[in-house]
Amino acid sequence: MTLDEMIGLFSFDGIQQKSAIFDMTKLEWMNGQYLSMASAVELYPLVSPQLERLGLNGGKDAVLRAIAAVKTRSRTTIDVARQVAVRLDPKFVELDEKAKREIAKDPAGYRAALEASIPVLQLADWTPEQLEQRLRALAGKIFQPIRIALTGGTVSEPVNELLYVVGKEAALRRLGEAVRLTGLP
């Protein structure tokens, strides 16, 4: 539109009478949209200084894979950095309240799901496609227990992608540790 067209179409009728407000929720939503559309490579320089502040010095390829996996569920680069940290270092995994409630509903089922998944995952080629095939072949509710064991929460990227990002050795180690921590005989 030209300036003259905009002037001709302008009217005070659609303008609210109250003062403008700064809406932080909307700003975070808009920022989340930007993060979703940006590539992991574009976000890397924004996230890596925050990872350094957290004390995490993961390899660039691993960080890029993790950024790509978490960026759509993030509102800020700090969110991205925290989620990347959880995927790359187990010291950042803390069970949130929803995860604790989920485990408390059926601790034996949680442990059994993890125990059943470990030997199957040990034999898997560590690709998202192969992991998904292996996990779907298991009977029962295994996705949420794996997600909780690896992230401490009940929301993440698809579990096969999460496993891939965490890496085979680290994922199997975390799953084994989660089994041990359930404290059941």
C-alpha positions in Angstrom: 0.0 0.0 0.0 1.2 3.5 -0.7 1.3 6.2 2.0 -1.7 7.9 0.4 -3.8 4.7 0.4 -2.9 4.1 4.1 -3.9 7.7 5.0 -7.2 7.3 3.1 -8.1 4.1 4.9 -7.1 5.2 8.3 -9.8 5.9 10.9 -9.9 6.5 14.6 -13.0 4.3 14.9 -11.0 1.1 15.3 -8.5 2.6 17.9 -9.1 1.7 21.5 -9.5 4.6 24.0 -7.5 3.0 26.8 -3.8 3.3 27.1 -1.5 0.7 25.5 -0.2 -2.1 27.7 3.0 -4.1 27.6 1.9 -7.8 27.4 4.8 -10.0 28.5 2.8 -13.2 27.7 2.2 -12.1 24.1 5.8 -11.0 23.8 7.0 -14.5 24.9 4.5 -16.1 22.5 5.9 -14.0 19.7 9.4 -14.9 20.7 8.5 -18.6 20.7 7.2 -18.2 17.2 10.6 -16.8 16.1 12.4 -19.6 17.9 10.3 -22.2 16.1 11.0 -20.7 12.7 14.8 -20.1 13.3 17.2 -22.9 12.5 19.4 -24.5 15.2 22.4 -22.9 13.5 20.8 -19.4 13.8 20.0 -20.0 17.4 23.3 -21.5 18.4 25.1 -18.2 19.0 22.2 -17.0 21.2 22.0 -20.2 23.2 25.7 -21.2 23.6 26.6 -18.3 26.0 23.7 -19.4 28.3 24.9 -23.0 28.2 28.4 -21.8 29.2 26.8 -20.0 32.2 25.1 -23.2 33.2 28.5 -24.9 33.0 27.7 -27.0 30.0 30.3 -27.3 27.3 28.7 -29.9 25.0 30.0 -30.5 21.5 28.5 -28.2 18.8 26.9 -31.1 16.9 25.2 -32.4 20.0 24.0 -28.9 21.0 22.6 -28.2 17.5 20.7 -31.5 17.6 19.3 -30.6 21.0 18.4 -27.1 19.9 16.5 -28.4 16.9 14.6 -30.8 19.1 13.5 -28.3 21.8 13.1 -25.0 20.0 9.4 -25.5 19.2 8.5 -25.9 22.9 10.5 -22.9 24.0 9.5 -19.3 24.6 13.0 -17.8 25.2 16.6 -18.7 24.5 16.9 -19.3 28.2 14.2 -22.0 27.9 16.1 -23.5 25.0 19.4 -23.5 26.9 17.7 -25.2 29.9 16.1 -27.9 27.8 19.4 -28.5 25.9 21.2 -28.8 29.2 18.7 -31.5 30.4 19.3 -33.5 27.2 23.0 -33.3 27.4 23.8 -33.7 31.1 21.8 -35.7 33.6 22.7 -33.3 36.5 20.1 -30.9 35.0 17.3 -33.4 35.2 14.9 -32.8 38.1 11.5 -34.4 38.4 8.7 -31.8 38.1 5.5 -32.2 40.1 3.5 -33.6 37.3 6.2 -36.3 36.7 6.3 -37.2 40.4 2.5 -37.6 40.3 2.7 -39.7 37.2 5.3 -42.1 38.8 3.3 -42.2 42.1 0.2 -43.5 40.2 2.0 -46.7 39.4 5.6 -46.9 40.6 5.9 -50.6 39.7 4.5 -50.0 36.2 6.9 -47.1 35.8 9.8 -49.3 36.7 8.6 -52.2 34.6 8.3 -50.0 31.5 11.8 -48.8 31.9 13.2 -52.3 32.6 11.4 -53.6 29.5 12.7 -50.8 27.3 16.4 -51.1 28.2 17.2 -54.4 26.5 15.2 -53.5 23.4 17.0 -50.1 23.1 20.4 -51.7 23.7 19.9 -53.6 20.4 18.6 -50.7 18.4 20.4 -48.9 15.7 20.4 -45.4 17.2 18.4 -43.5 14.6 15.0 -41.9 15.2 13.3 -44.3 12.8 14.8 -47.4 14.3 14.1 -46.2 17.8 10.5 -45.5 17.0 10.1 -49.0 15.5 11.7 -50.7 18.5 9.6 -48.7 21.0 6.3 -49.3 19.1 7.0 -53.1 19.2 7.0 -53.0 23.0 3.6 -53.6 24.6 2.4 -51.2 27.2 2.9 -47.6 28.2 6.6 -47.0 27.9 6.8 -43.6 26.3 6.0 -41.5 29.3 8.3 -43.4 31.7 11.2 -43.0 29.3 10.4 -39.3 28.8 10.2 -38.7 32.6 13.5 -40.7 33.2 15.3 -38.6 30.5 13.9 -35.1 31.1 12.3 -35.1 34.5 9.1 -33.9 32.9 6.0 -35.2 31.1 6.4 -33.1 27.9 9.1 -33.3 25.3 9.7 -34.0 21.7 8.7 -37.5 20.5 10.5 -40.1 22.6 12.4 -41.6 19.7 13.8 -38.1 18.9 14.5 -37.5 22.6 16.5 -40.8 22.8 18.4 -39.9 19.7 19.3 -36.4 21.0 20.4 -37.8 24.4 22.5 -40.5 22.8 22.6 -44.2 23.3 25.1 -44.6 26.1 23.7 -41.6 28.1 20.1 -42.6 27.6 20.7 -46.2 28.6 22.7 -45.0 31.7 19.8 -42.6 32.7 17.2 -45.3 32.2 19.1 -47.7 34.4 19.6 -45.1 37.0 15.9 -44.3 37.0 15.1 -48.0 37.5 17.6 -48.0 40.5 16.0 -44.9 42.0 12.5 -46.3 42.1 13.6 -48.3 45.1 11.3 -51.2 44.4 12.6 -54.7 44.9 
